[in-house]
Amino acid sequence: MAQSQSRSRATTEGRVFDLSGGDWDSVLGEDPIAEERLVLNMGPQHPSTHGVLRLVLELEGESVTDVRLVVGYLHTGIEKNAEFRNWTQGSTFVTRCDYLAPLFNETAYSMAVEKLLGTEITERATLIRVLMMEINRISSHFVWLATGGMELGALTAMTNGFRARERCLDILEMITGLRMNHAYIRPGGVAQDLPEGYAPKIREWLKAMDEEVAGVDKLLRGQPIWIKRIKGVGWIGVEGCLSLGLTGPMLRAAGLPWDLRKTEPYLGYETYDFDVPTDSGGDCWSRFVVRVAEIRESLRIIAQVLDRIEDTPGPIMVEDPKIAWPAQLSIGPDGMGNSPAYINKIMNGSMESLIHHFKLVTEGFRVPPGQVYVPIEGPRGELGAHVVSDGGTRPYRIHLREPSFINLQATAAMTIGGQIADVIASVASLDPVMGGCDR
């Protein structure tokens, strides 16, 4: 009897349990290992996630129980630095925030300064801005496809995405002279006109982009591994998007057709024929579908810009000598806005004109005191510029409403309760750019 009782008793860390009634649950419940949570740092090394982002994950097995984001590893103080430069130089700083969408940063900032000035840019400058932004949108979306494909093991998506992006950068380089961080869009217009022979090259590029998008569909849309890897993963609905302030493809992939180009049009977007792609899934698959469709819509807009701009001559900078540099006020025979005759007139003419030119370039123009907020539709959502002026030649304060920073707030809602492998897919579908988040 004593032996039978001893076999029905168990000891755990000095505590004795009576197992004669099969009370194994009480033993397992006291196991300290059963209550352990593994804390895993994902990042901030670059290969783990988009840019230098750190995710602190709490795991139970392979299930995610909590997510905390740590940002700031790429902080450059761009907004603060811009306060110590004149209004034109500000464009060279904000272009470096979201380095995959530099022309959108420049446009939002320039539109805010123009609103403070109470000036309107020329029709040709408006068309050029739309052209540049839509090319940039396509470039940014292809980077999303390339990096997201790489992180999920679809290496052909990576090579094809970066190949398409290189073709976009070739066009941007042809127009601005740079592949990134252009400082091309400035308060009052753009830095220079389109180069000679731009139209046939861009039309050829449009055909190449049509082929690239068709290749994405052929490669991924029916690929069973790709579908199973992202469909039903990283879900967030319209209510969650609105609660967290999510915009752009995140919101449209949940089913709400909110696009500032349509809902609050600017730069004449209301005159273009294009659709706002949406999907109802609210998951990584829906974001893939929406972004690919947005590339096609941007191609439609660019084709319409080309049709219009060929019949729209004129200056590319406002005709205001208090704002524009003399070289930008006159369109020379080469169409680049740098007429030698006009410059010679400044240099060899009156001393007052030369002094004004010197002060305008070195000190910059003055902007009336006030503050404005101007939002535009960037590749990742609403990109807004809050600009404050105290009446001087430098910004008093610049703050960007950066969609990468806002959208990252959805990481926990999208990943808690899921698998650790799905964290990668969810973060990739957000398409965060840490240069914009940490600016």
LINMO-V848108 format. One line per field, one symbol per residue. phi: phi as a letter, one per 40 degrees, with the letter a starting at -180 (. if undefined). Layout:
phi: ???
This chain:
phi: .cccccccbbbbfgcbbcbccgccccccccccccccbccbcbgccdccacgcbbbcbbbbgbccbabbbbbhcbcbgccccccbbccccdccccccccccbcccdccccccccccccgbbccccccccccdcccccccdccccdcccccccbgccccccccccccccccccccccbgbcafcfccbdhibcaccccgccccccccdcccdcccccccccbcbcccccccbcgbgcaccccccccgcbgdccccchcccaccbcbcafgcccccabbcbabcgbcccccccccccccccccccccccccccbbchcbbdcbccbccdcccbccccgcgacccccccccbcccccccccccccccgccbdciabbbbbcccbhcbbbbbbbbgccbccabbbccccccccccdcccbcgcccccccccccccfcbcccccd
